[in-house]
Amino acid sequence: MAVPGGLRERKKEATRRALHAAAMRLTAEHGLDDVTVEAIADAAGVSRRTFSNYFGGKEEALLYGAERRMSALLAAFESRPSCESSWTALRAALSALQERPEEPDPQWAAQARLASDHPSVLARLLRQYAEFERHLADLIAARSNLPPGDVRSRVMAGAFMTAVRIAASTGIEERPLRPLTELAEETLTEMSRPFT
């Protein structure tokens, strides 16, 4: 995913990614409880203050990859042809999200496991999901010429995010890992069936 803007924005994004990568690596090596913000900053080659300029805590740094994936999904959804229904556009955006859909992304699985094992990570992830869901509902409403906050757009965004959450929790239990997009597609297909 390209970073828009000039050199300053690219440097900021490089710092965010370095902090995220350091947080993921240190957590994998030492466990979340034994990783400090200072250790993450040191591993990324920045000061504690610089860390604080980018993230509010280690949980936020750990979940930056999820935030980037959600932002990419929103951008992919917005770029879909206007002749597609919102549901079709959402599914197509999800499919386009992963460059190599046949391979699982180990990062999402690691983040899902962290959320499963650590309430502080889960709380942060749920806040991210809620924020993303609100933004997605607004985009769905705009795409469908509905007023902001319309119930239909909120239900669609909520259903989509429920499918993503179910796919993530199912995926971390499976061996071998399967791509999140594949699991989400299966879940979305099940959601499309009538409940009788």
N, C-alpha and C positions, 0 to 999 in steps of 0.2 A: 504494500500500500504506500503510495507516494505521499510525501508530506508537502502540503501546499505552503506557499509563502516563501520568504527569503531565507538567507543564511541563518539569521537569528532563530527562526522557527525550526529549521532543520537541526541546529545545535541543541535546542531545547528538547526536541523529540529524541535525539541521540542520547541525551542525558537521561530522559525518562526510561528509554529502553535499556540503557546500561544499568540503571538502578533496579529495574524489573528483573533483568537477567541475573544480577547479583543476588537479589532476594530469592529468586527461584533456586539458584545453585546452592546458596548457603542453607536454605531450608531443606533441600534434598540431602545435603551432606550432614547437617547437624540437628535437624528437626526444628519446627517453628519456635518452640519454647526456648531454645538455646540460641536463637538469632536475635541480635539487637539492631536497632536502626543505625547505630554507630558502625557495626560490622558491615552492614549493607553499604553504607556511605564509603567506608574504607575500601571495600572490594570494588566499588565502582569508580574509585579515585576522585571522590568529591567530599566536601565538608558536610557535617551534620546539618548545618544551616541550609546548604544547597538541597540536601534531601528534603528538608521541611518546606522548601519552596515548591517542591514538586508533589510530595505526598504527605498525607496526614498521619501516616503510620505504616508499619511493615505490611499489614494486611492490604492496604491500598496499593502498595508497591507490588505485592504478590499478584494482585488481581488486575494489574494494568493490561495484561494480555487479553483478558476477558473484555475489558472496556474497549480496547482497540477492535476486537472482533465484533462487538456490538455496534460500534461506530461504523465499521465497514459494512455491516448488514444494513444499517439505516441508509447509507449512501447507495448501496446496491439496490435497495427497495425504491428509493427516490428516482433512480436512473432507469427503472423499468418502463416499458412503453405504456402510455396512458390508456391504450385500448385493453390492457389486461385488467382483470378484476384485482382488487387488493389482495385477496387470498392467493390467487395465482402468482401475483407479483412477489408476495412474501415467500412463497415456496421456491420460486425461481431465484430470488435473491439469496436464499439460504443455500441452494445448490451451487450458485456461483461463488459463494464465499470461500470455499476451500479450493486452492489451486490444484491440488492433486487429491480429488475426493476418494480415490481408492486407498489412500494411506491415512491412518489415524494420526491426529495431532497429539503428541504426548503431553503437550503443555495443558490442553484443556482437561485431560484426564488427571494430571497432577493437581491442577487448581480445584477440580471437583472433589478429589480425595481430601485435599486440605480443608475444603469447606465442610465435608462430611465429618472430619475428625476434630475440627477446631471451631467452637461456637463464635469466636471473634471473627474468623474468616467468613463463616456462614452469614453472620449479621451484615458484614460489609458487602458480600455478594448479593444478598437479598435486597439491600438498598440500591445497588447498581441495577439489578433486575427491575425494581419498581420504577426507578428513574427512566430506564430504557423503555419500559412498557408505556409510561406516560407519553414519552416522546413519540413512540411508534403509534400510539392511538391518535395523536395529533396529526401525524403524517397520513394515516389511513383516512381520517376525517377529511383532510384537505384534498386528498386524491379522489375521494368519493363525493366531494361537494357537500359534505355534512358539516353541521356546526361543530366548533371545538367542544370536546367533552361529550359528544354524542355517544349514547349507550352502545350502539352497534359497533362503532370503531373501538370502544374500550373493551367490549367482549371479544372482538377479533384479536386485538393485541394481547389480551389476557390469555386467550386460548393458545395463541402462538407461543407465548412465553411459557405456558404450562407444558407444552410439547417439548420445548427446549430443556426445561428443568427435568422432565421425566426421562428424556434421552440421556442427559448428563448423568443422572443417578443410576440409570440402567447400565450405561456404558462403563462406569467404573467397576461394576461387578462382573463384567464379562472378560473372559480370556480366550483368545487374544482380543486386544482392543479393536474396536471397529471405529470408523470415522464418525464424529458427532453428526455430520450432515446426513449420513446414512441412517443413524439411529433416529434423528429428528424426522426424517422423511417417513420412516415406518410409523412413528408416533402420530404424525400429521395425517397419514393415511387412515390410521385407526380412528382418529378424531372425526374424519369425514364420513365414517360409516354411521348409519342411524343407530340410536340406542333404543332397542325395543324389548 
